[in-house]
Amino acid sequence: MARMDTPPGQCPQCWQHAHDRRAHRHLKPREDCPQCVDHMINGHPYIVPKAKSRWR
C-alpha cells in the first residue's frame, strides 16, 4: 500500500482508520473500534494544520 500522509485540516487517526484496512482488521463483525468510539465521544486531540492562505 502506498504511503498516505494526512491532508491538512484532517485528524490523523480519523484519516488512518478511514483509509487503512489494517486499523480495524482485529475486530469481529459488527464490533465497534474502542479507539474510534473514544474519538467520537472526546473529539479530535490533534488536527493537521492548514497552510496559511496566500490571498493576504
All heavy atoms as a GROMACS GRO file, in nm:
protein
  465
    1MET      N    1   0.085  -0.119   0.000
    1MET     CA    2   0.000   0.000   0.000
    1MET      C    3   0.088   0.124   0.000
    1MET      O    4   0.189   0.132   0.071
    1MET     CB    5  -0.089  -0.003   0.124
    1MET     CG    6  -0.181   0.114   0.134
    1MET     SD    7  -0.291   0.088   0.275
    1MET     CE    8  -0.390   0.231   0.252
    2ALA      N    9   0.052   0.221  -0.078
    2ALA     CA   10   0.130   0.345  -0.087
    2ALA      C   11   0.114   0.425   0.042
    2ALA      O   12   0.011   0.420   0.109
    2ALA     CB   13   0.081   0.428  -0.204
    3ARG      N   14   0.217   0.497   0.074
    3ARG     CA   15   0.214   0.580   0.195
    3ARG      C   16   0.118   0.696   0.174
    3ARG      O   17   0.122   0.764   0.071
    3ARG     CB   18   0.354   0.633   0.221
    3ARG     CG   19   0.362   0.714   0.346
    3ARG     CD   20   0.507   0.747   0.379
    3ARG     NE   21   0.508   0.847   0.481
    3ARG     CZ   22   0.556   0.970   0.465
    3ARG    NH1   23   0.610   1.005   0.352
    3ARG    NH2   24   0.551   1.056   0.563
    4MET      N   25   0.031   0.716   0.271
    4MET     CA   26  -0.068   0.823   0.260
    4MET      C   27  -0.050   0.919   0.377
    4MET      O   28  -0.069   0.882   0.491
    4MET     CB   29  -0.210   0.766   0.262
    4MET     CG   30  -0.240   0.676   0.145
    4MET     SD   31  -0.397   0.592   0.157
    4MET     CE   32  -0.510   0.728   0.161
    5ASP      N   33  -0.011   1.042   0.347
    5ASP     CA   34   0.001   1.144   0.450
    5ASP      C   35  -0.136   1.204   0.479
    5ASP      O   36  -0.219   1.217   0.389
    5ASP     CB   37   0.097   1.254   0.406
    5ASP     CG   38   0.240   1.203   0.398
    5ASP    OD1   39   0.275   1.111   0.475
    5ASP    OD2   40   0.317   1.256   0.316
    6THR      N   41  -0.156   1.241   0.602
    6THR     CA   42  -0.281   1.304   0.641
    6THR      C   43  -0.288   1.442   0.576
    6THR      O   44  -0.198   1.522   0.591
    6THR     CB   45  -0.288   1.319   0.794
    6THR    OG1   46  -0.267   1.191   0.853
    6THR    CG2   47  -0.422   1.374   0.836
    7PRO      N   48  -0.395   1.471   0.503
    7PRO     CA   49  -0.406   1.603   0.440
    7PRO      C   50  -0.432   1.712   0.543
    7PRO      O   51  -0.483   1.684   0.652
    7PRO     CB   52  -0.525   1.588   0.345
    7PRO     CG   53  -0.600   1.470   0.392
    7PRO     CD   54  -0.505   1.383   0.468
    8PRO      N   55  -0.398   1.835   0.510
    8PRO     CA   56  -0.421   1.947   0.601
    8PRO      C   57  -0.567   1.960   0.639
    8PRO      O   58  -0.656   1.940   0.557
    8PRO     CB   59  -0.374   2.069   0.521
    8PRO     CG   60  -0.282   2.015   0.419
    8PRO     CD   61  -0.331   1.878   0.387
    9GLY      N   62  -0.591   1.991   0.766
    9GLY     CA   63  -0.726   2.010   0.816
    9GLY      C   64  -0.794   1.882   0.860
    9GLY      O   65  -0.910   1.885   0.899
   10GLN      N   66  -0.723   1.768   0.856
   10GLN     CA   67  -0.781   1.640   0.893
   10GLN      C   68  -0.715   1.586   1.020
   10GLN      O   69  -0.601   1.619   1.051
   10GLN     CB   70  -0.761   1.537   0.781
   10GLN     CG   71  -0.828   1.574   0.652
   10GLN     CD   72  -0.978   1.567   0.663
   10GLN    OE1   73  -1.033   1.479   0.729
   10GLN    NE2   74  -1.046   1.660   0.598
   11CYS      N   75  -0.786   1.501   1.090
   11CYS     CA   76  -0.734   1.434   1.208
   11CYS      C   77  -0.656   1.310   1.162
   11CYS      O   78  -0.710   1.229   1.085
   11CYS     CB   79  -0.849   1.394   1.298
   11CYS     SG   80  -0.802   1.285   1.434
   12PRO      N   81  -0.530   1.289   1.206
   12PRO     CA   82  -0.453   1.173   1.162
   12PRO      C   83  -0.519   1.040   1.195
   12PRO      O   84  -0.516   0.948   1.113
   12PRO     CB   85  -0.320   1.188   1.236
   12PRO     CG   86  -0.309   1.333   1.267
   12PRO     CD   87  -0.451   1.380   1.288
   13GLN      N   88  -0.579   1.026   1.313
   13GLN     CA   89  -0.642   0.899   1.348
   13GLN      C   90  -0.764   0.872   1.261
   13GLN      O   91  -0.781   0.762   1.210
   13GLN     CB   92  -0.684   0.895   1.495
   13GLN     CG   93  -0.751   0.762   1.530
   13GLN     CD   94  -0.797   0.755   1.674
   13GLN    OE1   95  -0.739   0.819   1.760
   13GLN    NE2   96  -0.900   0.679   1.700
   14CYS      N   97  -0.847   0.971   1.241
   14CYS     CA   98  -0.966   0.953   1.156
   14CYS      C   99  -0.923   0.916   1.014
   14CYS      O  100  -0.982   0.829   0.951
   14CYS     CB  101  -1.050   1.080   1.152
   14CYS     SG  102  -1.131   1.119   1.307
   15TRP      N  103  -0.822   0.984   0.964
   15TRP     CA  104  -0.775   0.960   0.828
   15TRP      C  105  -0.721   0.816   0.814
   15TRP      O  106  -0.755   0.746   0.720
   15TRP     CB  107  -0.668   1.061   0.792
   15TRP     CG  108  -0.621   1.048   0.652
   15TRP    CD1  109  -0.506   0.990   0.608
   15TRP    CD2  110  -0.690   1.092   0.534
   15TRP    NE1  111  -0.499   0.996   0.473
   15TRP    CE2  112  -0.611   1.057   0.424
   15TRP    CE3  113  -0.811   1.155   0.513
   15TRP    CZ2  114  -0.648   1.085   0.294
   15TRP    CZ3  115  -0.848   1.184   0.383
   15TRP    CH2  116  -0.767   1.149   0.276
   16GLN      N  117  -0.641   0.774   0.911
   16GLN     CA  118  -0.585   0.639   0.903
   16GLN      C  119  -0.694   0.534   0.914
   16GLN      O  120  -0.696   0.438   0.836
   16GLN     CB  121  -0.482   0.616   1.014
   16GLN     CG  122  -0.416   0.480   0.998
   16GLN     CD  123  -0.380   0.415   1.128
   16GLN    OE1  124  -0.406   0.467   1.234
   16GLN    NE2  125  -0.320   0.299   1.119
   17HIS      N  126  -0.785   0.550   1.006
   17HIS     CA  127  -0.890   0.450   1.026
   17HIS      C  128  -0.987   0.446   0.907
   17HIS      O  129  -1.048   0.343   0.882
   17HIS     CB  130  -0.966   0.475   1.156
   17HIS     CG  131  -0.890   0.425   1.276
   17HIS    ND1  132  -0.949   0.348   1.373
   17HIS    CD2  133  -0.762   0.440   1.314
   17HIS    CE1  134  -0.859   0.319   1.466
   17HIS    NE2  135  -0.744   0.374   1.431
   18ALA      N  136  -1.002   0.555   0.835
   18ALA     CA  137  -1.091   0.557   0.720
   18ALA      C  138  -1.026   0.500   0.594
   18ALA      O  139  -1.095   0.449   0.507
   18ALA     CB  140  -1.136   0.700   0.692
   19HIS      N  141  -0.892   0.506   0.584
   19HIS     CA  142  -0.825   0.469   0.460
   19HIS      C  143  -0.731   0.349   0.471
   19HIS      O  144  -0.674   0.308   0.371
   19HIS     CB  145  -0.746   0.588   0.407
   19HIS     CG  146  -0.835   0.700   0.363
   19HIS    ND1  147  -0.876   0.799   0.449
   19HIS    CD2  148  -0.894   0.725   0.244
   19HIS    CE1  149  -0.956   0.881   0.384
   19HIS    NE2  150  -0.969   0.839   0.260
   20ASP      N  151  -0.714   0.291   0.588
   20ASP     CA  152  -0.624   0.178   0.605
   20ASP      C  153  -0.701   0.060   0.665
   20ASP      O  154  -0.745   0.066   0.780
   20ASP     CB  155  -0.508   0.218   0.698
   20ASP     CG  156  -0.401   0.112   0.707
   20ASP    OD1  157  -0.416   0.005   0.644
   20ASP    OD2  158  -0.301   0.136   0.776
   21ARG      N  159  -0.718  -0.045   0.588
   21ARG     CA  160  -0.795  -0.161   0.634
   21ARG      C  161  -0.733  -0.228   0.756
   21ARG      O  162  -0.801  -0.295   0.832
   21ARG     CB  163  -0.808  -0.263   0.522
   21ARG     CG  164  -0.895  -0.216   0.409
   21ARG     CD  165  -0.898  -0.323   0.302
   21ARG     NE  166  -0.979  -0.279   0.190
   21ARG     CZ  167  -1.098  -0.330   0.162
   21ARG    NH1  168  -1.148  -0.426   0.235
   21ARG    NH2  169  -1.166  -0.285   0.060
   22ARG      N  170  -0.603  -0.214   0.775
   22ARG     CA  171  -0.536  -0.278   0.888
   22ARG      C  172  -0.581  -0.222   1.023
   22ARG      O  173  -0.568  -0.288   1.125
   22ARG     CB  174  -0.385  -0.263   0.875
   22ARG     CG  175  -0.329  -0.339   0.756
   22ARG     CD  176  -0.183  -0.316   0.740
   22ARG     NE  177  -0.164  -0.175   0.700
   22ARG     CZ  178  -0.050  -0.112   0.695
   22ARG    NH1  179   0.061  -0.175   0.727
   22ARG    NH2  180  -0.041   0.013   0.657
   23ALA      N  181  -0.634  -0.101   1.025
   23ALA     CA  182  -0.675  -0.037   1.151
   23ALA      C  183  -0.786  -0.115   1.222
   23ALA      O  184  -0.791  -0.118   1.345
   23ALA     CB  185  -0.720   0.106   1.125
   24HIS      N  186  -0.875  -0.178   1.146
   24HIS     CA  187  -0.989  -0.249   1.206
   24HIS      C  188  -0.986  -0.399   1.178
   24HIS      O  189  -1.085  -0.468   1.200
   24HIS     CB  190  -1.121  -0.190   1.154
   24HIS     CG  191  -1.140  -0.049   1.196
   24HIS    ND1  192  -1.171   0.051   1.107
   24HIS    CD2  193  -1.130   0.012   1.317
   24HIS    CE1  194  -1.182   0.166   1.172
   24HIS    NE2  195  -1.157   0.145   1.300
   25ARG      N  196  -0.875  -0.449   1.132
   25ARG     CA  197  -0.864  -0.591   1.096
   25ARG      C  198  -0.888  -0.683   1.215
   25ARG      O  199  -0.942  -0.792   1.200
   25ARG     CB  200  -0.726  -0.617   1.036
   25ARG     CG  201  -0.712  -0.758   0.982
   25ARG     CD  202  -0.583  -0.776   0.910
   25ARG     NE  203  -0.595  -0.704   0.783
   25ARG     CZ  204  -0.495  -0.682   0.702
   25ARG    NH1  205  -0.374  -0.724   0.733
   25ARG    NH2  206  -0.513  -0.618   0.589
   26HIS      N  207  -0.850  -0.642   1.334
   26HIS     CA  208  -0.861  -0.727   1.454
   26HIS      C  209  -1.003  -0.736   1.510
   26HIS      O  210  -1.030  -0.817   1.597
   26HIS     CB  211  -0.766  -0.676   1.563
   26HIS     CG  212  -0.806  -0.541   1.616
   26HIS    ND1  213  -0.778  -0.424   1.547
   26HIS    CD2  214  -0.871  -0.505   1.727
   26HIS    CE1  215  -0.825  -0.321   1.616
   26HIS    NE2  216  -0.882  -0.368   1.726
   27LEU      N  217  -1.095  -0.655   1.458
   27LEU     CA  218  -1.231  -0.653   1.511
   27LEU      C  219  -1.318  -0.762   1.450
   27LEU      O  220  -1.301  -0.801   1.335
   27LEU     CB  221  -1.296  -0.517   1.483
   27LEU     CG  222  -1.228  -0.397   1.548
   27LEU    CD1  223  -1.293  -0.269   1.499
   27LEU    CD2  224  -1.234  -0.407   1.698
   28LYS      N  225  -1.412  -0.810   1.530
   28LYS     CA  226  -1.511  -0.907   1.482
   28LYS      C  227  -1.618  -0.831   1.402
   28LYS      O  228  -1.630  -0.709   1.414
   28LYS     CB  229  -1.575  -0.978   1.600
   28LYS     CG  230  -1.477  -1.060   1.681
   28LYS     CD  231  -1.543  -1.117   1.803
   28LYS     CE  232  -1.437  -1.184   1.890
   28LYS     NZ  233  -1.485  -1.215   2.023
   29PRO      N  234  -1.700  -0.901   1.324
   29PRO     CA  235  -1.808  -0.833   1.252
   29PRO      C  236  -1.901  -0.758   1.348
   29PRO      O  237  -1.936  -0.809   1.453
   29PRO     CB  238  -1.883  -0.948   1.182
   29PRO     CG  239  -1.780  -1.056   1.170
   29PRO     CD  240  -1.692  -1.044   1.291
   30ARG      N  241  -1.936  -0.638   1.311
   30ARG     CA  242  -2.026  -0.550   1.387
   30ARG      C  243  -1.971  -0.511   1.524
   30ARG      O  244  -2.045  -0.467   1.612
   30ARG     CB  245  -2.165  -0.613   1.400
   30ARG     CG  246  -2.221  -0.653   1.266
   30ARG     CD  247  -2.368  -0.641   1.242
   30ARG     NE  248  -2.448  -0.557   1.325
   30ARG     CZ  249  -2.490  -0.436   1.289
   30ARG    NH1  250  -2.454  -0.384   1.176
   30ARG    NH2  251  -2.568  -0.368   1.369
   31GLU      N  252  -1.842  -0.526   1.547
   31GLU     CA  253  -1.779  -0.483   1.673
   31GLU      C  254  -1.724  -0.342   1.654
   31GLU      O  255  -1.661  -0.312   1.553
   31GLU     CB  256  -1.665  -0.578   1.710
   31GLU     CG  257  -1.596  -0.542   1.840
   31GLU     CD  258  -1.482  -0.637   1.875
   31GLU    OE1  259  -1.453  -0.728   1.797
   31GLU    OE2  260  -1.421  -0.616   1.981
   32ASP      N  261  -1.750  -0.255   1.751
   32ASP     CA  262  -1.702  -0.118   1.744
   32ASP      C  263  -1.554  -0.110   1.780
   32ASP      O  264  -1.507  -0.179   1.870
   32ASP     CB  265  -1.781  -0.028   1.838
   32ASP     CG  266  -1.924  -0.006   1.794
   32ASP    OD1  267  -1.949  -0.012   1.672
   32ASP    OD2  268  -2.009   0.016   1.881
   33CYS      N  269  -1.484  -0.021   1.714
   33CYS     CA  270  -1.343   0.003   1.745
   33CYS      C  271  -1.337   0.092   1.869
   33CYS      O  272  -1.391   0.204   1.869
   33CYS     CB  273  -1.277   0.073   1.626
   33CYS     SG  274  -1.108   0.127   1.658
   34PRO      N  275  -1.273   0.047   1.978
   34PRO     CA  276  -1.267   0.128   2.100
   34PRO      C  277  -1.200   0.264   2.078
   34PRO      O  278  -1.242   0.364   2.136
   34PRO     CB  279  -1.185   0.044   2.198
   34PRO     CG  280  -1.182  -0.093   2.142
   34PRO     CD  281  -1.208  -0.082   1.995
   35GLN      N  282  -1.099   0.269   1.994
   35GLN     CA  283  -1.031   0.396   1.966
   35GLN      C  284  -1.125   0.494   1.895
   35GLN      O  285  -1.128   0.612   1.926
   35GLN     CB  286  -0.907   0.373   1.882
   35GLN     CG  287  -0.799   0.296   1.952
   35GLN     CD  288  -0.687   0.260   1.857
   35GLN    OE1  289  -0.705   0.249   1.738
   35GLN    NE2  290  -0.570   0.239   1.914
   36CYS      N  291  -1.202   0.442   1.799
   36CYS     CA  292  -1.295   0.529   1.725
   36CYS      C  293  -1.408   0.578   1.815
   36CYS      O  294  -1.448   0.694   1.807
   36CYS     CB  295  -1.351   0.455   1.604
   36CYS     SG  296  -1.230   0.427   1.474
   37VAL      N  297  -1.460   0.489   1.900
   37VAL     CA  298  -1.568   0.528   1.991
   37VAL      C  299  -1.518   0.637   2.086
   37VAL      O  300  -1.584   0.739   2.106
   37VAL     CB  301  -1.620   0.406   2.070
   37VAL    CG1  302  -1.716   0.450   2.180
   37VAL    CG2  303  -1.688   0.308   1.976
   38ASP      N  304  -1.400   0.619   2.142
   38ASP     CA  305  -1.342   0.721   2.231
   38ASP      C  306  -1.322   0.851   2.156
   38ASP      O  307  -1.348   0.959   2.208
   38ASP     CB  308  -1.208   0.671   2.287
   38ASP     CG  309  -1.141   0.774   2.375
   38ASP    OD1  310  -1.202   0.812   2.478
   38ASP    OD2  311  -1.030   0.819   2.339
   39HIS      N  312  -1.279   0.841   2.033
   39HIS     CA  313  -1.254   0.958   1.950
   39HIS      C  314  -1.385   1.034   1.921
   39HIS      O  315  -1.388   1.156   1.921
   39HIS     CB  316  -1.190   0.911   1.819
   39HIS     CG  317  -1.101   1.009   1.754
   39HIS    ND1  318  -0.983   1.050   1.808
   39HIS    CD2  319  -1.113   1.074   1.637
   39HIS    CE1  320  -0.926   1.136   1.727
   39HIS    NE2  321  -1.004   1.152   1.622
   40MET      N  322  -1.494   0.960   1.895
   40MET     CA  323  -1.623   1.024   1.869
   40MET      C  324  -1.676   1.094   1.993
   40MET      O  325  -1.738   1.200   1.984
   40MET     CB  326  -1.723   0.921   1.820
   40MET     CG  327  -1.700   0.876   1.678
   40MET     SD  328  -1.829   0.771   1.614
   40MET     CE  329  -1.797   0.618   1.699
   41ILE      N  330  -1.652   1.036   2.110
   41ILE     CA  331  -1.703   1.094   2.235
   41ILE      C  332  -1.620   1.215   2.277
   41ILE      O  333  -1.674   1.319   2.313
   41ILE     CB  334  -1.704   0.988   2.348
   41ILE    CG1  335  -1.807   0.880   2.315
   41ILE    CG2  336  -1.732   1.052   2.483
   41ILE    CD1  337  -1.800   0.759   2.407
   42ASN      N  338  -1.487   1.203   2.271
   42ASN     CA  339  -1.398   1.307   2.323
   42ASN      C  340  -1.346   1.404   2.218
   42ASN      O  341  -1.280   1.502   2.254
   42ASN     CB  342  -1.280   1.242   2.394
   42ASN     CG  343  -1.325   1.163   2.514
   42ASN    OD1  344  -1.410   1.207   2.591
   42ASN    ND2  345  -1.270   1.044   2.531
   43GLY      N  346  -1.370   1.379   2.092
   43GLY     CA  347  -1.327   1.473   1.988
   43GLY      C  348  -1.186   1.446   1.939
   43GLY      O  349  -1.121   1.350   1.979
   44HIS      N  350  -1.141   1.531   1.851
   44HIS     CA  351  -1.010   1.518   1.789
   44HIS      C  352  -0.903   1.584   1.876
   44HIS      O  353  -0.910   1.704   1.899
   44HIS     CB  354  -1.008   1.586   1.652
   44HIS     CG  355  -1.118   1.541   1.561
   44HIS    ND1  356  -1.117   1.420   1.499
   44HIS    CD2  357  -1.234   1.601   1.524
   44HIS    CE1  358  -1.226   1.407   1.426
   44HIS    NE2  359  -1.299   1.515   1.440
   45PRO      N  360  -0.803   1.508   1.921
   45PRO     CA  361  -0.697   1.569   2.002
   45PRO      C  362  -0.600   1.652   1.919
   45PRO      O  363  -0.536   1.743   1.969
   45PRO     CB  364  -0.626   1.449   2.063
   45PRO     CG  365  -0.652   1.338   1.968
   45PRO     CD  366  -0.787   1.364   1.908
   46TYR      N  367  -0.592   1.622   1.788
   46TYR     CA  368  -0.495   1.692   1.703
   46TYR      C  369  -0.548   1.697   1.561
   46TYR      O  370  -0.596   1.598   1.509
   46TYR     CB  371  -0.361   1.618   1.705
   46TYR     CG  372  -0.259   1.673   1.609
   46TYR    CD1  373  -0.197   1.795   1.633
   46TYR    CD2  374  -0.227   1.605   1.493
   46TYR    CE1  375  -0.105   1.847   1.544
   46TYR    CE2  376  -0.135   1.656   1.404
   46TYR     CZ  377  -0.075   1.777   1.430
   46TYR     OH  378   0.016   1.829   1.342
   47ILE      N  379  -0.539   1.813   1.498
   47ILE     CA  380  -0.576   1.832   1.358
   47ILE      C  381  -0.451   1.882   1.285
   47ILE      O  382  -0.384   1.973   1.334
   47ILE     CB  383  -0.690   1.935   1.343
   47ILE    CG1  384  -0.815   1.892   1.419
   47ILE    CG2  385  -0.722   1.961   1.196
   47ILE    CD1  386  -0.890   1.774   1.362
   48VAL      N  387  -0.420   1.824   1.170
   48VAL     CA  388  -0.305   1.869   1.092
   48VAL      C  389  -0.333   2.013   1.048
   48VAL      O  390  -0.438   2.040   0.988
   48VAL     CB  391  -0.283   1.778   0.969
   48VAL    CG1  392  -0.172   1.831   0.882
   48VAL    CG2  393  -0.252   1.635   1.014
   49PRO      N  394  -0.242   2.105   1.080
   49PRO     CA  395  -0.268   2.246   1.046
   49PRO      C  396  -0.271   2.269   0.895
   49PRO      O  397  -0.199   2.205   0.819
   49PRO     CB  398  -0.152   2.321   1.111
   49PRO     CG  399  -0.050   2.219   1.143
   49PRO     CD  400  -0.116   2.086   1.147
   50LYS      N  401  -0.356   2.362   0.855
   50LYS     CA  402  -0.364   2.401   0.714
   50LYS      C  403  -0.257   2.506   0.686
   50LYS      O  404  -0.217   2.581   0.775
   50LYS     CB  405  -0.500   2.460   0.682
   50LYS     CG  406  -0.611   2.359   0.686
   50LYS     CD  407  -0.742   2.423   0.644
   50LYS     CE  408  -0.853   2.321   0.642
   50LYS     NZ  409  -0.979   2.378   0.595
   51ALA      N  410  -0.213   2.512   0.562
   51ALA     CA  411  -0.117   2.614   0.521
   51ALA      C  412  -0.188   2.749   0.522
   51ALA      O  413  -0.307   2.759   0.494
   51ALA     CB  414  -0.063   2.583   0.383
   52LYS      N  415  -0.113   2.855   0.551
   52LYS     CA  416  -0.171   2.988   0.552
   52LYS      C  417  -0.211   3.027   0.410
   52LYS      O  418  -0.141   2.996   0.314
   52LYS     CB  419  -0.072   3.089   0.607
   52LYS     CG  420  -0.044   3.068   0.755
   52LYS     CD  421  -0.013   3.198   0.819
   52LYS     CE  422   0.006   3.171   0.965
   52LYS     NZ  423  -0.039   3.275   1.048
   53SER      N  424  -0.321   3.097   0.400
   53SER     CA  425  -0.368   3.142   0.270
   53SER      C  426  -0.274   3.248   0.214
   53SER      O  427  -0.222   3.333   0.286
   53SER     CB  428  -0.509   3.201   0.284
   53SER     OG  429  -0.550   3.256   0.162
   54ARG      N  430  -0.253   3.242   0.084
   54ARG     CA  431  -0.164   3.341   0.021
   54ARG      C  432  -0.241   3.458  -0.034
   54ARG      O  433  -0.187   3.544  -0.103
   54ARG     CB  434  -0.084   3.274  -0.090
   54ARG     CG  435   0.006   3.167  -0.035
   54ARG     CD  436   0.103   3.110  -0.132
   54ARG     NE  437   0.051   3.091  -0.266
   54ARG     CZ  438   0.123   3.048  -0.367
   54ARG    NH1  439   0.248   3.017  -0.348
   54ARG    NH2  440   0.070   3.033  -0.486
   55TRP      N  441  -0.371   3.468  -0.002
   55TRP     CA  442  -0.453   3.577  -0.050
   55TRP      C  443  -0.425   3.706   0.022
   55TRP      O  444  -0.455   3.813  -0.025
   55TRP     CB  445  -0.601   3.542  -0.035
   55TRP     CG  446  -0.646   3.448  -0.140
   55TRP    CD1  447  -0.643   3.312  -0.136
   55TRP    CD2  448  -0.698   3.481  -0.269
   55TRP    NE1  449  -0.689   3.259  -0.251
   55TRP    CE2  450  -0.724   3.361  -0.335
   55TRP    CE3  451  -0.724   3.600  -0.333
   55TRP    CZ2  452  -0.776   3.358  -0.463
   55TRP    CZ3  453  -0.778   3.597  -0.460
   55TRP    CH2  454  -0.802   3.477  -0.524
   56ARG      N  455  -0.367   3.699   0.139
   56ARG     CA  456  -0.342   3.822   0.216
   56ARG      C  457  -0.198   3.860   0.211
   56ARG      O  458  -0.106   3.800   0.209
   56ARG     CB  459  -0.382   3.802   0.360
   56ARG     CG  460  -0.531   3.804   0.371
   56ARG     CD  461  -0.570   3.803   0.514
   56ARG     NE  462  -0.713   3.831   0.518
   56ARG     CZ  463  -0.776   3.862   0.626
   56ARG    NH1  464  -0.714   3.869   0.739
   56ARG    NH2  465  -0.904   3.887   0.624
   0.00000   0.00000   0.00000
